[in-house]
Amino acid sequence: MKSFYARGLFVALGLALSSSFVSAQEFGTPSLLPIPSATANYPVTRVAANENFYQPEGVATPEASVVSPSDQQPMQAPMVSPDYHQAMQQEWGDSGIGCTDGVGGCESGMCGPGGCCKNFVYAYGGALWMTREYSSGFVASLNDTTFSPELCTCDSPLQWSGGFETRLGYGFNCGHNALEVTYWGLYPGDNNSFAYDPAGGAGLMSNIDFSSLDYDNGTTDQNVMDWYSGAAAHRLYTENEIHNVEVNFLGQSYGGGMFGCGVCGTGLNGSAGCNSCGPRFGSNWLMGLRIFTFNDKLSFATDADDTLFDHDDTELTYYNNVNNTLVGFQLGGGISYRLFDCFTIYGNGKGGVYGNHIYAEQCVEGSNGYATINNGVNSGLDYTVKGSKDTVAFIAQLDAGARWQFSQHFAFNFGYRVMGVSGVGITSQQIPADFQNLEAAGYINSDSSLLLHGGYAGFEFCF
């Protein structure tokens, strides 16, 4: 009887303990990683198979037997399912799908070259159409009866000039940085303005005082003012030529796609893995060197007898040329916002301090040579003046535009540019008040400014 009760107590205790193990397994958090597939070389058994509670009652545990060394086989490594490798290569809980906001992952090839870490070379070529704004001007020609202005640089139409821009860059450090060389130029923007006597006679005069100069054309030796006063025609010619070269080191501050190829990835410098999207906002920075040249030319010609300017002996011309060469260091940066898939708007700015070497020359010349000074210590000398000056200048540039990455390797870029330069010499500020004072005439005024603005458009290729 006692044996019966003891056996019943033992069975009840065993059932209670086994139910506690089952409960613990039911409420545990399941692993997100797949269990390796079971094979003949990697059998799957229950975790608690070696517990004594699971041994059938009345069955004795078999004694260990020694296996002959010749019958032993080396233990085979477990075979791991391909699902396990795939799960380890992606984010936990990630479906492997790329961008959720329309761009696609880096490997999709939709908006960039693809790849988690890719260095690249990019090239850009495009057209420029820009103009120069005149902050001030001067009246060169007057009607000798009414004294009304006939020719003025301030009345000249805006000199829209065509040019081109090209860039070549190498992106490194997984595309987070780049070294870029840029060139753009405008050639040349010129303008001819003419004034004629309304009555059809010789009724023009100069507003510039040339009374200190005489000119002999081989037939008549007279004061230069007489050549300009009572003239049949005046011509005012202006010309501008601009060249710009830059070598810049660039970096992505946040996001990607501000230069070179389109870039995916979230976080700082656009680095967050292959299957992530570029953020809508982006920013970049740059530092580098710039060489900027600005050539400004002006000529004011008179013809005493007719209205055709053909360099005959009845013509005389005042020439005034100024060349500015700026070299210096610049800093800059920009921001961008992706409006649609692979379509981004941006604003970039840069500026710097530059050393400006100015070279200027002017003269009064006809078919028979230079005009000569008729009074003072320089009497009898040809009026031809050349000089140079070194000073400090400043440049600020702002580009606002859009970029459409329409294929894996090509993008279309367009926008509007505004550029201001201060500390330069321009022709209208170099006209002397007294032509006989060569020292004063040779002084270069360098406190003028230059304002350019216009559009640009071009294509970029990334490889």
ABEGO torsion letter per residue (X at the ends): XAAAAAAAAAAAAAAAAAAAAAAAAAABBBBABBBBBBBAABBBBBAAAABAAABBBGBBBBBBBBBBAAABBBBBBBBBBAAAAAAAABBBGBAGBBBAAGAEBAAAGAABAEEABBBBBBBBBBBBBBBBBBABBBBABBBAAAGBBABBAAABBBBBBBBBBBBBBBBBGGGABBBBBBBBBBOBBBBBBBBBBAAGBBABBBABBAAABBBBAGABBBBAAAAABGBABBBBBBBBBBBBBBBBBBBBABEBGABEBBBBEBEBGGBAEAABBBBABBBBBBBEBBBBBBBBBBBBBBBAABABBAGBAABBBBBBBBBBBBBBBBBBBBBBBBABBGBBBBBBBBBBBBBBBBBBBBBBBBAAEBBBBABEAABGBBBBBBBBBBBBBBBBBBBBBBBBBABAABBBBBEBBBBBBBGBBBAAAABBABAABAAAAABBBAABBBBBBEBBBBBBBBX
